[in-house]
């Protein structure tokens, strides 16, 4: 049995755990000190100072309710990505993380935007649309599971009365980024997604046999007569 650190499951949960712990550590520092890090690390659309939030805003949350709501889906979707789509997991996650922040900075309404929800929507969209684009059994099953458990998340991509402080733009733009990344990597098939060749394609082809001996057309007339007897049983010298 391989050591725990070498197992596929361990490798898939190690980074999400570290990400969640970092997110909670930052929030606890903010809570204990009373210093609102979101004022510095939020995305402020179309403001130069707000570009810092592209890197930091997914790690910051407004309150405990905000971070508690985001922690389970962020952890679960990150594990799914790393476990089932290993060959593209890291670049796909980084693209979703940063492109969502850039899109929010460029297109969202004015005001601070913080939280990991944009990244979560990107991950959900990536897994779902990967099933649509690849159309193999594993990806389709994962897409259906994500739709079943997190389908209600997509209600958050439109502005809702009474929830003006919710960054629906992050949700919408994160989802669109997830679709884009899923399309970008749709041809990067994992090893367990490769179709096995039928048995008849694995068999070595039989050598082709000619109906006539190929030497028939290479021999001279006299050689052919000699091989066939030529209808004569003697050789004349006259």
Buried (B, 14 or more C-beta within 10 A) or exposed (E): EEEEEEEEEEBBBEBBEEBBEEBBEBBEEBEEEEEBBBEEBBBBBEEEEBBBBBEBBBBBBBEEEBBEBBBEBBBBBBBBBBBBBBEBBEEBBEBBBBBBBBBBBEEBEEEBBBBBBBBBBBBBBBBBBBBBBBEBEBBBEBBEBBBEEBEEBBEBBEEEEEEEEBBBBBBBBBBBBBBBBBBBBBEBBBEEBEEEEEEEEEEEEEEEEEEEEEEEEEEEEEEEEEEEEEEEEEEEEE
